[in-house]
Amino acid sequence: MRHRCPADTAEVAELLITELVTNALVHTDQGAEVSATLAADRLRVEVRDYASRRPRPYVPTADDGTHGRGLMLVQALADAWGVDAPVQAGGKVVWFELDGALAPYGGAYDAGPA
């Protein structure tokens, strides 16, 4: 992604991907799938897991240590985000989008499943 996105966009995307994948692995027992779509004006990343429980952002307290900040980061740094429930096979998709994703040379790029 770093060779196609501005450095600041790539850094934010990497942080948010890490947070969503970590959430999926910590809060479910069935792994996760990541896909990314990169277009001229937007990066969309989707993390699918197979647990139907929807994530809920909350404001962590000082007693939470380093836990509980993932969705707050997504909420603060993404231009858009949400949760979709897939029709088949259960589970959910947590996604985020970042605007201005492509470096100036442009074009569309679908990274597909990771």
C-alpha positions, -999 to +999 in steps of 0.1 A: +000+000+000+029+024+007+039+025-030+003+036-040-008+059-011+006+090+004+027+081+035+003+096+060-027+077+045-007+045+045+003+049+082-033+056+093-046+026+072-020+003+087-029+014+123-066+010+116-062-024+099-041-036+129-068-025+153-097-042+134-078-074+129-067-075+165-103-070+176-115-098+153-088-122+166-092-113+203-130-113+204-138-143+182-125-178+178-127-181+141-101-158+125-107-129+101-104-120+064-092-086+052-099-070+019-090-036+006-102-016-024-081+014-035-096+039-059-085+074-070-102+092-041-108+065-014-094+035+003-119+010+018-108-018+041-131-045+053-123-070+081-147-099+082-151-123+111-176-150+118-191-138+151-224-121+149-219-099+180-216-063+168-186-043+182-194-013+204-170+016+208-166+029+244-145+053+261-118+034+280-109+043+316-075+046+331-079+011+345-083-004+310-045-001+304-039-003+266-072-021+259-104-007+245-091+020+222-093+002+188-127+014+177-122+048+192-091+051+169-112+040+139-139+065+148-114+093+152-091+087+122-114+072+095-134+094+072-162+068+074-167+035+091-194+010+100-205-026+106-224-047+081-238-081+087-232-105+057-262-123+044-245-157+040-223-175+064-231-152+094-206-130+111-200-094+103-178-070+083-163-040+101-150-015+075-134+019+072-127+044+045-100+070+040-104+098+015-076+110-008-060+076-008-040+075-041-007+092-047-009+118-075-004+094-104-039+080-097-057+050-111-078+023-094-064-007-077-082-035-060-060-053-035-085-081-030-084-105-001-053-103+020 
